[in-house]
């Protein structure tokens, strides 16, 4: 995974956090399949660039 010019190798069992708005790319240079689980976490209300739906 490369994000903002920094490249890391994600290993099994690790948890990584990065700003997905930054220019990034992922590669798998092996013949082994890989699965990445992606969790999108919203910032607290009033921060960031998200619009929260009104609660009823």
C-alpha positions in Angstrom: 0.0 0.0 0.0 1.3 3.4 -0.9 -0.2 6.6 0.4 1.2 10.1 0.1 4.6 8.7 -1.1 5.0 6.3 1.8 4.9 2.5 1.0 4.2 -0.2 3.6 3.6 -3.9 3.4 0.5 -4.9 5.3 0.9 -8.2 7.1 -1.8 -10.7 8.2 -3.4 -9.6 11.5 -2.3 -6.0 11.4 -4.6 -3.0 11.6 -3.7 0.1 9.6 -5.3 3.6 9.6 -4.8 6.1 6.8 -6.6 9.1 5.2 -8.3 7.5 2.1 -8.7 11.0 0.7 -4.9 11.1 0.1 -3.6 9.8 -3.2 -3.1 6.1 -2.6 -2.7 2.7 -4.4 -2.6 -0.9 -3.5 -0.7 -3.7 -5.2 -0.3 -7.4 -4.7 3.0 -8.5 -6.4 2.4 -12.2 -5.6 0.2 -14.9 -7.0 -1.5 -15.4 -3.5 -4.9 -13.9 -3.2 -5.4 -11.2 -0.5 -8.5 -9.9 1.2 -8.5 -6.5 3.0 -11.4 -5.4 5.2 -12.1 -1.7 5.0 -13.9 0.1 7.8 -15.1 3.7 7.1 -15.2 5.6 10.4 -16.9 9.0 10.4 -15.5 11.8 12.6 -17.5 13.1 15.5 -20.4 15.4 14.6 -19.4 18.9 13.6 -15.9 17.8 12.5 -14.7 16.7 9.1 -16.4 16.9 5.7 -19.4 14.7 6.4 -23.1 15.5 6.5 -25.1 13.6 9.1 -28.7 12.9 8.4 -31.1 14.4 11.0 -32.3 12.0 13.7 -36.0 11.7 14.3 
